[in-house]
Amino acid sequence: MTVAISRALLDHIMALAAASRDEVCGLLLGREGVIEAIVPAVNVAPDPSRHFELDPATLIAAYRAARAGGPAVIGHYHSHPSGVAAPSATDAACAAPDGRLWLIVGGGDATLWRAGPGTAVNAHFTKMLLDSV
């Protein structure tokens, strides 16, 4: 499956990642097959240089807005400042197998993944096609 994102949104995510030595993170909003907006979030992880944890207030506000008729939360993005644009072992251990999108930035690239059922302790990621228009 291909998921569309505007070149401007993808460039914005890439610029946020390039501007930080820590992992940056945020939410992807839209509908099936289309990322229409992003919501940058503060990374509240105890070690943000190696992990990410979305600010709970940002997450709650986005879900409240979606329930009130705003765009749906379809996934999130984060960066791997010293790694590659692929899910890490930590990502697999922390991911919910809920079908949400994971856009990962690393090494100057961006890749898109869908988290699905895996083992008892790890989600399985399926690489998606990302079409920046």
C-alpha positions, -999 to +999 in steps of 0.1 A: +000+000+000+012+035-008+007+064+016+008+100+003+024+129+021+031+164+008+067+172+000+063+202+024+052+180+054+080+155+047+106+183+044+093+198+077+098+164+095+133+160+080+142+196+090+131+190+126+151+158+127+182+175+112+180+203+138+183+181+168+208+156+183+179+140+202+152+119+187+123+141+176+088+129+175+052+138+167+019+126+154+007+119+119-028+130+111-050+121+082-070+092+067-063+059+052-036+063+026-029+100+032-009+119+058-025+153+058-008+170+088+017+166+116+017+176+152+053+179+166+056+167+202+081+171+230+102+140+235+097+133+272+119+101+273+144+099+301+172+096+275+159+115+244+192+110+226+184+072+224+146+069+228+114+088+222+083+091+242+055+114+230+044+141+254+011+127+268-006+161+267+000+164+230-013+128+224-044+134+245-052+167+228-049+151+193-073+123+202-097+148+217-096+169+186-102+138+164-132+128+185-146+164+181-144+160+143-108+169+136-083+147+116-077+112+128-044+102+145-030+076+120+004+072+135+035+090+145+070+100+134+103+099+151+140+102+142+171+080+147+198+107+149+227+083+147+209+054+130+190+043+100+154+050+090+142+016+101+125+003+133+150-005+160+147-034+185+134-008+210+108+003+185+096-033+180+095-039+218+075-007+225+051-007+195+015-016+198+005-040+170-024-017+161-019-010+124-007+026+130+019+042+108+055+048+119+075+073+099+111+070+108+139+094+098+175+086+099+207+089+079+190+115+057+162+091+047+126+087+057+108+054+056+072+044+065+062+013+084+029-002+097+030-019+131+012-052+132+011-084+152+044-101+158+057-121+186+044-120+222+069-093+230+076-075+197+054-059+170+062-067+134+068-038+110+057-039+074+074-014+051+050+009+033+055+029+001+058+066+009+047+089-020+057+125-014+037+147-037 
